[in-house]
Amino acid sequence: MPPLQWRPTIGDPSVMGWVTVVAYLVTGWLCLRALRAEKHGPPRPLLPTLAALFRVLRKHWPRPPLPARRAALWLLLALGMFALGLNKQLDLQSLVTELGKAAAHAGGWYEERRVVQVIFIALVGGFGLLGLALLWWLTRGQLRDFRLTLVGLAMIVGYVVIRAASFHHVDLLIRAEVLGVRLNWVFELGGIAIMATGVVLRLRAR
């Protein structure tokens, strides 16, 4: 079995890599701001706000009131942005790929790894559909307030799935440069910018 090539180091130490990390974290912070803006009652610090949100969700489940559903959506989006920001430098998808290769060699099915890759992609797609179903449930009847944010999120998720699935020809495409600008910057940073714009517009509306 070949040794793992992944090491816990900074995955993208370039300027654009750190710009992307900061963009993810700022967008996550904006989502937390939106969470606090959605709730009713006097302003509270973040932790008491989260505790109150969980109490309301538990008390009224499976039909929580609209403000609680909106706040839960912003919380999920914030957690997703923070996780993607950390993963940008930890490069955990490379670790998953290395572990998959190691398991294939150890199990003697490396030659049939394409079948496992298809299953993996199907699982990723299935979880994506579940995520979309959850977002639809949280935004039903109020999609207009979230559509720009969700468009940006869809761009980000599509980019992440492409990278995680390791489609070789697609990966080469998004790494290509046009006038010195790499297409992966356009997809990833573009999605983050659209999503952040949607959050800012929602904050202004509140």
CYANA upper distance limits for C-alpha pairs under 8 A (distance plus 0.5 A):
  1 MET  CA    102 ALA  CA      6.60
  1 MET  CA    105 HIS  CA      6.06
  1 MET  CA    106 ALA  CA      6.50
  2 PRO  CA    102 ALA  CA      7.15
  2 PRO  CA    105 HIS  CA      8.32
  3 PRO  CA    102 ALA  CA      8.21
  4 LEU  CA     98 GLU  CA      6.51
  4 LEU  CA     99 LEU  CA      7.89
  4 LEU  CA    102 ALA  CA      7.96
  5 GLN  CA     98 GLU  CA      7.51
  6 TRP  CA     94 SER  CA      7.21
  6 TRP  CA     95 LEU  CA      6.16
  6 TRP  CA     98 GLU  CA      7.48
  8 PRO  CA     90 LEU  CA      7.05
  9 THR  CA     89 GLN  CA      8.16
  9 THR  CA     90 LEU  CA      7.12
 10 ILE  CA     89 GLN  CA      5.51
 10 ILE  CA     90 LEU  CA      6.52
 10 ILE  CA     91 ASP  CA      8.47
 11 GLY  CA     88 LYS  CA      7.37
 11 GLY  CA     89 GLN  CA      4.88
 11 GLY  CA     90 LEU  CA      6.14
 11 GLY  CA     91 ASP  CA      6.04
 12 ASP  CA     17 GLY  CA      5.64
 12 ASP  CA     18 TRP  CA      7.94
 12 ASP  CA     88 LYS  CA      7.77
 12 ASP  CA     89 GLN  CA      6.21
 13 PRO  CA     17 GLY  CA      6.49
 13 PRO  CA     18 TRP  CA      7.21
 13 PRO  CA     89 GLN  CA      8.20
 14 SER  CA     18 TRP  CA      7.01
 15 VAL  CA     19 VAL  CA      6.65
 16 MET  CA     20 THR  CA      6.58
 16 MET  CA    185 TRP  CA      8.47
 17 GLY  CA     21 VAL  CA      6.92
 17 GLY  CA     88 LYS  CA      8.00
 17 GLY  CA     89 GLN  CA      8.21
 18 TRP  CA     22 VAL  CA      6.69
 19 VAL  CA     23 ALA  CA      6.61
 20 THR  CA     24 TYR  CA      6.74
 20 THR  CA     85 GLY  CA      7.95
 20 THR  CA     88 LYS  CA      8.33
 20 THR  CA    188 GLU  CA      8.45
 20 THR  CA    189 LEU  CA      7.00
 21 VAL  CA     25 LEU  CA      6.82
 21 VAL  CA     85 GLY  CA      5.23
 21 VAL  CA     86 LEU  CA      7.68
 21 VAL  CA     88 LYS  CA      6.95
 21 VAL  CA     89 GLN  CA      8.19
 22 VAL  CA     26 VAL  CA      6.50
 22 VAL  CA     85 GLY  CA      7.85
 23 ALA  CA     27 THR  CA      6.60
 23 ALA  CA     85 GLY  CA      8.45
 23 ALA  CA    189 LEU  CA      8.12
 23 ALA  CA    192 ILE  CA      7.36
 23 ALA  CA    193 ALA  CA      8.44
 24 TYR  CA     28 GLY  CA      6.69
 24 TYR  CA     81 MET  CA      5.78
 24 TYR  CA     82 PHE  CA      6.88
 24 TYR  CA     84 LEU  CA      7.37
 24 TYR  CA     85 GLY  CA      5.56
 24 TYR  CA    192 ILE  CA      7.32
 25 LEU  CA     29 TRP  CA      6.69
 25 LEU  CA     81 MET  CA      6.87
 25 LEU  CA     82 PHE  CA      6.03
 25 LEU  CA     85 GLY  CA      6.57
 26 VAL  CA     30 LEU  CA      6.72
 27 THR  CA     31 CYS  CA      6.77
 27 THR  CA     78 ALA  CA      7.85
 27 THR  CA     81 MET  CA      7.19
 27 THR  CA    192 ILE  CA      7.76
 27 THR  CA    195 MET  CA      8.08
 27 THR  CA    196 ALA  CA      5.89
 27 THR  CA    199 VAL  CA      8.48
 28 GLY  CA     32 LEU  CA      6.96
 28 GLY  CA     77 LEU  CA      7.49
 28 GLY  CA     78 ALA  CA      4.64
 28 GLY  CA     79 LEU  CA      7.37
 28 GLY  CA     80 GLY  CA      8.13
 28 GLY  CA     81 MET  CA      5.51
 28 GLY  CA     82 PHE  CA      6.29
 29 TRP  CA     33 ARG  CA      6.84
 29 TRP  CA     78 ALA  CA      7.26
 30 LEU  CA     34 ALA  CA      6.74
 30 LEU  CA     78 ALA  CA      8.31
 30 LEU  CA    196 ALA  CA      7.76
 30 LEU  CA    199 VAL  CA      7.05
 30 LEU  CA    200 VAL  CA      7.79
 31 CYS  CA     35 LEU  CA      6.66
 31 CYS  CA     74 TRP  CA      5.79
 31 CYS  CA     75 LEU  CA      7.36
 31 CYS  CA     77 LEU  CA      7.07
 31 CYS  CA     78 ALA  CA      5.65
 31 CYS  CA    199 VAL  CA      7.00
 32 LEU  CA     36 ARG  CA      6.90
 32 LEU  CA     74 TRP  CA      7.03
 32 LEU  CA     75 LEU  CA      6.94
 32 LEU  CA     78 ALA  CA      6.64
 33 ARG  CA     37 ALA  CA      6.78
 33 ARG  CA    203 LEU  CA      8.22
 34 ALA  CA     38 GLU  CA      6.72
 34 ALA  CA     71 ALA  CA      8.11
 34 ALA  CA     74 TRP  CA      7.03
 34 ALA  CA    199 VAL  CA      7.44
 34 ALA  CA    202 ARG  CA      7.80
 34 ALA  CA    203 LEU  CA      6.40
 35 LEU  CA     39 LYS  CA      7.47
 35 LEU  CA     70 ARG  CA      7.98
 35 LEU  CA     71 ALA  CA      5.16
 35 LEU  CA     72 ALA  CA      7.99
 35 LEU  CA     74 TRP  CA      5.79
 35 LEU  CA     75 LEU  CA      6.93
 36 ARG  CA     43 PRO  CA      8.13
 36 ARG  CA     44 ARG  CA      8.39
 36 ARG  CA     46 LEU  CA      7.79
 36 ARG  CA     49 THR  CA      7.44
 36 ARG  CA     71 ALA  CA      7.86
 37 ALA  CA    203 LEU  CA      7.63
 37 ALA  CA    206 ARG  CA      7.21
 38 GLU  CA     67 PRO  CA      6.42
 38 GLU  CA     68 ALA  CA      8.40
 38 GLU  CA     70 ARG  CA      7.19
 38 GLU  CA     71 ALA  CA      6.34
 38 GLU  CA    206 ARG  CA      8.14
 39 LYS  CA     67 PRO  CA      6.29
 39 LYS  CA     68 ALA  CA      7.49
 39 LYS  CA     71 ALA  CA      7.27
 40 HIS  CA     67 PRO  CA      7.95
 44 ARG  CA     48 PRO  CA      6.86
 44 ARG  CA     49 THR  CA      6.42
 45 PRO  CA     49 THR  CA      6.74
 46 LEU  CA     50 LEU  CA      6.73
 47 LEU  CA     51 ALA  CA      6.72
 48 PRO  CA     52 ALA  CA      6.61
 49 THR  CA     53 LEU  CA      6.67
 50 LEU  CA     54 PHE  CA      6.77
 51 ALA  CA     55 ARG  CA      6.82
 52 ALA  CA     56 VAL  CA      6.78
 53 LEU  CA     57 LEU  CA      6.69
 53 LEU  CA     68 ALA  CA      6.80
 53 LEU  CA     71 ALA  CA      7.98
 53 LEU  CA     72 ALA  CA      8.04
 54 PHE  CA     58 ARG  CA      6.55
 55 ARG  CA     59 LYS  CA      6.56
 56 VAL  CA     60 HIS  CA      6.61
 56 VAL  CA     64 PRO  CA      7.47
 56 VAL  CA     68 ALA  CA      7.43
 57 LEU  CA     61 TRP  CA      6.05
 57 LEU  CA     62 PRO  CA      8.35
 57 LEU  CA     64 PRO  CA      6.07
 57 LEU  CA     68 ALA  CA      7.24
 59 LYS  CA     64 PRO  CA      8.31
 60 HIS  CA     64 PRO  CA      5.16
 60 HIS  CA     65 PRO  CA      7.88
 64 PRO  CA     68 ALA  CA      6.73
 64 PRO  CA     69 ARG  CA      6.94
 65 PRO  CA     69 ARG  CA      6.95
 66 LEU  CA     70 ARG  CA      6.73
 67 PRO  CA     71 ALA  CA      6.61
 68 ALA  CA     72 ALA  CA      6.53
 69 ARG  CA     73 LEU  CA      6.74
 69 ARG  CA    138 LEU  CA      5.96
 69 ARG  CA    139 THR  CA      8.16
 70 ARG  CA     74 TRP  CA      6.99
 70 ARG  CA    138 LEU  CA      7.07
 70 ARG  CA    139 THR  CA      7.65
 71 ALA  CA     75 LEU  CA      6.74
 72 ALA  CA     76 LEU  CA      6.74
 72 ALA  CA    138 LEU  CA      8.26
 73 LEU  CA     77 LEU  CA      6.75
 73 LEU  CA    135 LEU  CA      7.67
 73 LEU  CA    138 LEU  CA      6.80
 73 LEU  CA    139 THR  CA      8.39
 74 TRP  CA     78 ALA  CA      6.52
 75 LEU  CA     79 LEU  CA      6.70
 76 LEU  CA     80 GLY  CA      6.64
 77 LEU  CA     81 MET  CA      6.71
 78 ALA  CA     82 PHE  CA      6.75
 79 LEU  CA     83 ALA  CA      6.58
 80 GLY  CA     84 LEU  CA      6.64
 81 MET  CA     85 GLY  CA      6.58
 82 PHE  CA     86 LEU  CA      6.82
 83 ALA  CA     87 ASN  CA      6.60
 84 LEU  CA     88 LYS  CA      6.48
 85 GLY  CA     89 GLN  CA      7.87
 86 LEU  CA     90 LEU  CA      6.74
 87 ASN  CA     91 ASP  CA      5.75
 87 ASN  CA     92 LEU  CA      6.51
 91 ASP  CA     95 LEU  CA      7.63
 92 LEU  CA     96 VAL  CA      6.89
 93 GLN  CA     97 THR  CA      6.75
 93 GLN  CA    164 ALA  CA      6.38
 94 SER  CA     98 GLU  CA      6.67
 94 SER  CA    164 ALA  CA      8.46
 95 LEU  CA     99 LEU  CA      6.62
 96 VAL  CA    100 GLY  CA      6.63
 97 THR  CA    101 LYS  CA      6.83
 98 GLU  CA    102 ALA  CA      6.68
 99 LEU  CA    103 ALA  CA      6.58
100 GLY  CA    104 ALA  CA      6.63
101 LYS  CA    105 HIS  CA      6.78
101 LYS  CA    110 TYR  CA      7.76
102 ALA  CA    106 ALA  CA      6.60
103 ALA  CA    107 GLY  CA      6.39
104 ALA  CA    108 GLY  CA      6.45
104 ALA  CA    109 TRP  CA      5.70
104 ALA  CA    110 TYR  CA      5.02
104 ALA  CA    113 ARG  CA      7.29
105 HIS  CA    109 TRP  CA      7.04
105 HIS  CA    110 TYR  CA      5.86
109 TRP  CA    113 ARG  CA      6.91
112 GLU  CA    116 VAL  CA      7.72
113 ARG  CA    117 GLN  CA      6.69
114 ARG  CA    118 VAL  CA      6.76
115 VAL  CA    119 ILE  CA      6.87
116 VAL  CA    120 PHE  CA      6.57
117 GLN  CA    121 ILE  CA      6.62
117 GLN  CA    165 ALA  CA      8.15
118 VAL  CA    122 ALA  CA      6.62
119 ILE  CA    123 LEU  CA      6.69
120 PHE  CA    124 VAL  CA      6.71
120 PHE  CA    165 ALA  CA      8.46
121 ILE  CA    125 GLY  CA      6.59
121 ILE  CA    165 ALA  CA      6.74
122 ALA  CA    126 GLY  CA      6.53
123 LEU  CA    127 PHE  CA      6.67
124 VAL  CA    128 GLY  CA      6.62
124 VAL  CA    161 VAL  CA      8.01
125 GLY  CA    129 LEU  CA      6.72
126 GLY  CA    130 LEU  CA      6.79
127 PHE  CA    131 GLY  CA      6.61
128 GLY  CA    132 LEU  CA      6.71
129 LEU  CA    133 ALA  CA      6.62
130 LEU  CA    134 LEU  CA      6.73
131 GLY  CA    135 LEU  CA      6.71
132 LEU  CA    136 TRP  CA      6.54
133 ALA  CA    137 TRP  CA      6.68
134 LEU  CA    138 LEU  CA      6.73
135 LEU  CA    139 THR  CA      6.53
136 TRP  CA    140 ARG  CA      6.10
139 THR  CA    143 LEU  CA      5.75
139 THR  CA    146 PHE  CA      7.98
142 GLN  CA    146 PHE  CA      7.85
143 LEU  CA    147 ARG  CA      6.27
145 ASP  CA    202 ARG  CA      7.33
146 PHE  CA    150 LEU  CA      6.56
146 PHE  CA    198 GLY  CA      7.47
146 PHE  CA    202 ARG  CA      8.39
147 ARG  CA    151 VAL  CA      6.58
147 ARG  CA    198 GLY  CA      8.23
148 LEU  CA    152 GLY  CA      6.94
148 LEU  CA    194 ILE  CA      7.16
148 LEU  CA    195 MET  CA      6.87
148 LEU  CA    197 THR  CA      8.10
148 LEU  CA    198 GLY  CA      5.47
149 THR  CA    153 LEU  CA      6.76
149 THR  CA    194 ILE  CA      7.04
149 THR  CA    195 MET  CA      4.61
149 THR  CA    196 ALA  CA      7.40
149 THR  CA    197 THR  CA      7.75
149 THR  CA    198 GLY  CA      5.00
149 THR  CA    199 VAL  CA      6.78
150 LEU  CA    154 ALA  CA      6.52
150 LEU  CA    195 MET  CA      7.25
151 VAL  CA    155 MET  CA      6.95
151 VAL  CA    191 GLY  CA      8.08
151 VAL  CA    194 ILE  CA      7.77
151 VAL  CA    195 MET  CA      7.47
152 GLY  CA    156 ILE  CA      6.89
152 GLY  CA    190 GLY  CA      8.01
152 GLY  CA    191 GLY  CA      4.70
152 GLY  CA    192 ILE  CA      6.50
152 GLY  CA    193 ALA  CA      7.74
152 GLY  CA    194 ILE  CA      5.30
152 GLY  CA    195 MET  CA      4.77
152 GLY  CA    196 ALA  CA      8.47
153 LEU  CA    157 VAL  CA      6.58
153 LEU  CA    191 GLY  CA      6.81
153 LEU  CA    192 ILE  CA      7.76
153 LEU  CA    195 MET  CA      6.59
154 ALA  CA    158 GLY  CA      6.47
154 ALA  CA    191 GLY  CA      8.07
155 MET  CA    159 TYR  CA      6.74
155 MET  CA    187 PHE  CA      7.07
155 MET  CA    188 GLU  CA      7.62
155 MET  CA    190 GLY  CA      8.40
155 MET  CA    191 GLY  CA      5.51
156 ILE  CA    160 VAL  CA      6.71
156 ILE  CA    187 PHE  CA      7.55
156 ILE  CA    188 GLU  CA      6.08
156 ILE  CA    191 GLY  CA      5.77
156 ILE  CA    192 ILE  CA      7.37
157 VAL  CA    161 VAL  CA      6.55
158 GLY  CA    162 ILE  CA      6.72
159 TYR  CA    163 ARG  CA      6.83
159 TYR  CA    184 ASN  CA      8.34
159 TYR  CA    187 PHE  CA      7.09
159 TYR  CA    188 GLU  CA      7.02
160 VAL  CA    164 ALA  CA      6.53
161 VAL  CA    165 ALA  CA      6.41
162 ILE  CA    166 SER  CA      6.80
162 ILE  CA    167 PHE  CA      7.01
162 ILE  CA    170 VAL  CA      7.90
162 ILE  CA    171 ASP  CA      7.71
163 ARG  CA    167 PHE  CA      7.80
163 ARG  CA    171 ASP  CA      7.16
166 SER  CA    171 ASP  CA      7.13
167 PHE  CA    171 ASP  CA      6.30
168 HIS  CA    172 LEU  CA      6.73
169 HIS  CA    173 LEU  CA      6.84
170 VAL  CA    174 ILE  CA      6.85
171 ASP  CA    175 ARG  CA      6.77
172 LEU  CA    176 ALA  CA      6.85
173 LEU  CA    183 LEU  CA      8.08
174 ILE  CA    182 ARG  CA      7.60
174 ILE  CA    183 LEU  CA      5.36
174 ILE  CA    184 ASN  CA      5.37
175 ARG  CA    182 ARG  CA      6.36
175 ARG  CA    183 LEU  CA      6.45
175 ARG  CA    184 ASN  CA      6.30
176 ALA  CA    182 ARG  CA      6.08
176 ALA  CA    183 LEU  CA      6.49
176 ALA  CA    184 ASN  CA      8.43
177 GLU  CA    181 VAL  CA      5.60
177 GLU  CA    182 ARG  CA      4.66
177 GLU  CA    183 LEU  CA      6.59
178 VAL  CA    182 ARG  CA      6.80
178 VAL  CA    183 LEU  CA      7.75
181 VAL  CA    185 TRP  CA      7.76
181 VAL  CA    186 VAL  CA      8.30
182 ARG  CA    186 VAL  CA      7.37
183 LEU  CA    187 PHE  CA      6.83
184 ASN  CA    188 GLU  CA      6.45
185 TRP  CA    189 LEU  CA      5.91
185 TRP  CA    190 GLY  CA      7.75
186 VAL  CA    190 GLY  CA      5.60
186 VAL  CA    191 GLY  CA      8.39
187 PHE  CA    191 GLY  CA      6.46
188 GLU  CA    192 ILE  CA      6.82
189 LEU  CA    193 ALA  CA      6.51
190 GLY  CA    194 ILE  CA      6.69
191 GLY  CA    195 MET  CA      6.61
192 ILE  CA    196 ALA  CA      6.52
193 ALA  CA    197 THR  CA      6.56
194 ILE  CA    198 GLY  CA      6.82
195 MET  CA    199 VAL  CA      6.94
196 ALA  CA    200 VAL  CA      6.70
197 THR  CA    201 LEU  CA      6.67
198 GLY  CA    202 ARG  CA      6.75
199 VAL  CA    203 LEU  CA      6.72
200 VAL  CA    204 ARG  CA      6.75
201 LEU  CA    205 ALA  CA      6.68
202 ARG  CA    206 ARG  CA      6.82
